Amino acid sequence: MPFIYSVAAHVSDSKLFAEAGAGWAGERMRSLGANSVTANQVVMGGEMAGQVLVAFEVDTADSAMALNAAIYGDDDLVGLLRDAGVQVERRSLMRIQAEFGTRDASHATVLYVAGQPVDDETAETNFTRNWNHISAGAAGMTAMQVVASGPAPFNGVVVTWADSMDALLAASAANFADPAVQETMAATKSTILGRLMTRRLFRRSFEGGRPGCACGTSAPHVSSAFLSFRAFVVGRDGGFEPTTPVLEAGALPSCATSRVGAEGTGNAPVRKRKL
C-alpha cells in the first residue's frame, strides 16, 4: 500500500503557493519522486482555520524520507517556501489501508480515529461495512493508518469525498446508527476524535499519466485534523529555524490521491495498481 507524507503549515501567500503548486512546483515534485501532491486550506477547523495542508503520495517510507531531503535540497522550492511565507507546523507519515470509489468530488471530510490497529484485510472488511452506508452520500472514501505523527492521540484517518456535505453527513449518521458498525467500533475500541473541513488549493496526480490538476475555489475540498507541537520557518540558507514550540489542535492532510487508485463507485473497493 502507498504512503502519504503530509505537512501542515501556515502560508502567508496562499495564492502564490497554489499557483506554483498547480504549475512548475507540482511538476518538480513529480521529478523528485512524488506520485501526487495535494494542498488544501482549512476552512472549518477551529483555531486551525487558514492552515495549509500538503500531502505527497509515495511508494515507501524510504521514498518519503528521500523526497523530504530532495525538496529542501532544491533551491527553487526553498525559494518558493520563503516567498510564500511557509512555516511548517507538523510533518507526518500515513499508509493507505483501504480505498473505495473515487476522490473526484467538490468536498470531503476526514475523521480522526483512535483505536486498536488492525491488519489491512480486517481494515478493508470493516471499512466495506462503513462504505455500504457512506456511498449513499459520497463519491469515495480513503482509510489510512498513522505511521509517524509524533505524540498525537489518533492512529487512524478516514477521508470521505463528496459533492454535498449535507448528503455526506446524513449518510454518516446512518452509518454510525448501524448496530453492526457500532459492534465493530466496540470490538476495535475505536473512538472518533474530530473532523475538519478544508478547501483545495491545488492537486497534481501523476498516476497513469493523468494530470489531475485543479486550482481555485471550484476545485474539490478536503477536511482533516492533527495535533501541532512545533513550528519551523525556512531560513535564509534554506535550512530550518525553529520558532516557539506550540501544542495545539491542528490538521493532518487529508490524503492526497493514492498510488493504489480507486476507480468506480460500487460498494466494494476497486483498485488499479500502477505497473
Secondary structure, DSSP 4 states (H G I P E B T S, - for coil): --EEEEEEEEES-HHHHHHHHHTHHHHHHHHTT-SEEEEEEEEE-GGGTT-EEEEEEESSHHHHHHHHHHHTT-HHHHHHHHHTTEEEEEEEEEEEEEEEE-S-SSEEEEEEEES----HHHHHHHHHHHHHHHTTT-SEEEEEEEEE-SS-S--EEEEEEES-HHHHHHHHHHHHH-HHHHHHHHHTT-EEEEEEEEEEEEEEE-GGG----EESTTS-EE---EEE---EEE-TTSSEEE-----EEE--------SSEE---SSS--EE---
